[in-house]
Amino acid sequence: MSIAATRPAMIASRLFPPLTWWHRVTPATFKADLIAGLTGAIVVLPQGVAFAAIAGMPPVYGLYAGMVPAIVAALFGSSWHLVSGPTTAASIVLFSLLSPLAEPGSAAYVSLALALTFLVGVTQLFLGLLRLGVLVNFISHSVVIGFTSGAALLIAANQMHHFFGISIPQGSDFIPVMSG
C-alpha cells in the first residue's frame, strides 16, 4: 500500500480515535467496558448534580454535564484513562464569575452559563486542533496546588450560608464573607 493511500486513513484515525482501537473490542472487553461505564455512572451522576448545585445551576444540568463530556471524550479523545466532565474547581469558577451578573438558577444565569461553557469548549477545541496541550507541562506543581487551595477556600466561603444558616449577600468576595 502506498503512503498516499494510508494518509487519509491516518487523518481519519486522528480525527476519530476509535478507528484505531475498534478492532480490539471483543465481547469480553465490551462487557468489561459496559460494567466500568455503569459503575462510573453510579459515581459520576450524583457528583454531577452536586457540581451543578455548587455552580448555581439547576440539578438537571449536572446530569447533562456528567454524561455528554464522557460520550464526547470516548468518541474524540485519545486517552483511555482521561477523566472528563464537571469538577469542583470548574463549578466554583463558573459560580464566582456569573453570580454577580445574574441570580443563580435563573433563566438569565443558565443562559450565561451555557454561553460561557460553549466558549470554553470552542477554545479547548481550537487549542486541541493546534496541538497546544503540551503547554500544560509548563504549569508548575506550585501553581496547581495554589489553584486547588484557592478553589477549596472559595467553595468553603460560598457554602458558609448553608452551614451556619447566615445571610451572605449575592456575589460577595472571599474576604468580606470570611470577615463578616
C-alpha positions as CSV (number, residue, x, y, z in Angstrom):
1,M,0.0,0.0,0.0
2,S,1.4,3.4,-0.9
3,I,2.0,6.2,1.5
4,A,-0.6,8.3,-0.3
5,A,-3.2,5.7,0.3
6,T,-2.5,5.4,4.0
7,R,-2.6,9.2,4.6
8,P,-6.4,9.6,4.6
9,A,-6.7,6.6,7.0
10,M,-4.2,8.3,9.3
11,I,-6.0,11.6,9.2
12,A,-9.4,9.9,9.8
13,S,-8.0,8.0,12.8
14,R,-6.6,11.2,14.3
15,L,-9.9,12.9,14.0
16,F,-11.9,9.9,15.2
17,P,-9.6,7.9,17.6
18,P,-12.0,4.8,17.9
19,L,-10.9,3.9,14.4
20,T,-7.5,3.0,15.8
21,W,-8.8,0.7,18.6
22,W,-12.2,-0.5,17.5
23,H,-10.8,-3.8,16.0
24,R,-9.6,-4.8,19.5
25,V,-13.1,-4.8,21.0
26,T,-14.2,-8.3,21.8
27,P,-17.4,-9.4,23.7
28,A,-15.3,-9.8,26.8
29,T,-13.8,-6.3,26.6
30,F,-17.1,-4.9,25.7
31,K,-18.7,-6.4,28.8
32,A,-15.9,-5.1,31.0
33,D,-16.2,-1.7,29.5
34,L,-20.0,-1.8,30.0
35,I,-19.6,-2.7,33.7
36,A,-17.0,0.0,34.1
37,G,-19.3,2.6,32.4
38,L,-22.2,1.7,34.6
39,T,-20.0,1.8,37.7
40,G,-18.7,5.2,36.7
41,A,-22.2,6.5,36.0
42,I,-23.3,5.5,39.5
43,V,-20.5,7.7,40.9
44,V,-20.5,10.5,38.3
45,L,-24.2,11.3,38.0
46,P,-24.7,12.2,41.7
47,Q,-21.4,14.1,41.6
48,G,-22.7,16.0,38.6
49,V,-25.8,17.0,40.5
50,A,-23.7,18.3,43.4
51,F,-21.4,20.1,41.0
52,A,-24.4,21.8,39.4
53,A,-25.6,22.9,42.9
54,I,-22.1,24.3,43.6
55,A,-22.2,26.2,40.2
56,G,-25.6,27.6,41.0
57,M,-27.3,25.7,38.2
58,P,-30.5,23.6,38.3
59,P,-29.6,19.9,39.2
60,V,-30.6,18.5,35.9
61,Y,-27.7,20.3,34.2
62,G,-25.4,18.2,36.4
63,L,-26.8,15.1,34.8
64,Y,-26.1,16.6,31.3
65,A,-22.6,17.6,32.4
66,G,-21.9,14.2,33.7
67,M,-23.0,12.3,30.5
68,V,-22.2,14.5,27.5
69,P,-18.5,15.1,28.1
70,A,-17.9,11.4,28.8
71,I,-19.5,10.5,25.4
72,V,-17.6,13.1,23.5
73,A,-14.3,12.2,25.2
74,A,-14.9,8.5,24.3
75,L,-15.5,9.3,20.7
76,F,-12.9,12.0,20.1
77,G,-10.4,11.7,22.9
78,S,-7.1,9.9,22.5
79,S,-6.7,8.7,26.1
80,W,-8.3,5.6,27.6
81,H,-7.7,7.0,31.1
82,L,-8.9,10.6,30.7
83,V,-11.4,11.8,33.2
84,S,-13.9,14.2,31.7
85,G,-16.8,16.1,32.9
86,P,-17.5,18.6,35.7
87,T,-15.2,19.3,38.5
88,T,-15.5,21.2,41.8
89,A,-13.0,23.8,40.6
90,A,-14.8,24.4,37.4
91,S,-18.1,24.6,39.2
92,I,-16.9,27.2,41.7
93,V,-15.2,29.3,39.0
94,L,-18.5,29.3,37.0
95,F,-20.4,30.4,40.1
96,S,-17.9,33.1,41.0
97,L,-17.9,34.5,37.5
98,L,-21.6,34.5,36.9
99,S,-23.2,35.1,40.3
100,P,-22.5,38.9,40.3
101,L,-24.2,39.1,36.8
102,A,-27.4,37.1,37.4
103,E,-29.3,35.2,40.1
104,P,-28.0,31.7,40.3
105,G,-30.6,29.2,38.9
106,S,-32.5,31.9,37.0
107,A,-33.0,31.7,33.2
108,A,-30.5,34.5,32.7
109,Y,-27.9,32.7,34.8
110,V,-28.4,29.4,32.9
111,S,-28.1,31.3,29.6
112,L,-24.9,32.9,30.7
113,A,-23.5,29.6,31.9
114,L,-24.3,27.9,28.7
115,A,-22.7,30.7,26.6
116,L,-19.6,30.6,28.8
117,T,-19.2,26.8,28.7
118,F,-19.8,26.8,24.9
119,L,-17.0,29.4,24.5
120,V,-14.7,27.4,26.8
121,G,-15.4,24.3,24.6
122,V,-14.7,26.2,21.4
123,T,-11.4,27.4,23.0
124,Q,-10.5,23.9,24.0
125,L,-11.3,22.6,20.6
126,F,-9.1,25.3,19.0
127,L,-6.2,24.6,21.3
128,G,-6.6,20.9,20.7
129,L,-6.5,21.3,16.9
130,L,-3.4,23.3,17.3
131,R,-1.9,20.5,19.5
132,L,-1.2,23.0,22.3
133,G,-2.0,20.6,25.1
134,V,1.8,20.2,25.6
135,L,1.7,23.7,27.2
136,V,0.2,22.1,30.3
137,N,3.6,20.5,31.0
138,F,4.9,24.0,31.7
139,I,2.5,24.7,34.6
140,S,4.4,24.2,37.8
141,H,3.1,22.0,40.6
142,S,3.0,25.0,42.9
143,V,0.5,26.8,40.6
144,V,-1.7,23.7,40.5
145,I,-1.6,23.4,44.4
146,G,-2.3,27.1,44.7
147,F,-5.3,26.9,42.3
148,T,-6.7,23.9,44.1
149,S,-6.3,25.5,47.5
150,G,-7.9,28.7,46.3
151,A,-10.8,26.7,44.9
152,A,-11.3,24.9,48.2
153,L,-11.4,28.2,50.1
154,L,-13.9,29.7,47.6
155,I,-16.1,26.6,47.9
156,A,-15.9,26.9,51.7
157,A,-16.8,30.6,51.7
158,N,-19.7,30.1,49.3
159,Q,-21.2,27.3,51.4
160,M,-21.0,29.2,54.7
161,H,-24.6,30.3,54.4
162,H,-25.8,26.7,54.2
163,F,-23.6,25.5,57.0
164,F,-24.3,28.3,59.5
165,G,-27.7,29.5,58.3
166,I,-26.4,33.1,57.9
167,S,-27.3,35.5,55.2
168,I,-24.5,36.4,52.8
169,P,-25.1,38.9,50.0
170,Q,-25.1,37.6,46.5
171,G,-21.8,37.7,44.7
172,S,-19.8,38.6,47.8
173,D,-16.0,38.3,47.7
174,F,-14.0,35.9,49.8
175,I,-12.6,38.4,52.4
176,P,-15.9,40.1,53.2
177,V,-17.6,36.7,53.7
178,M,-14.9,35.4,56.0
179,S,-14.6,38.6,58.0
180,G,-18.3,39.2,58.3
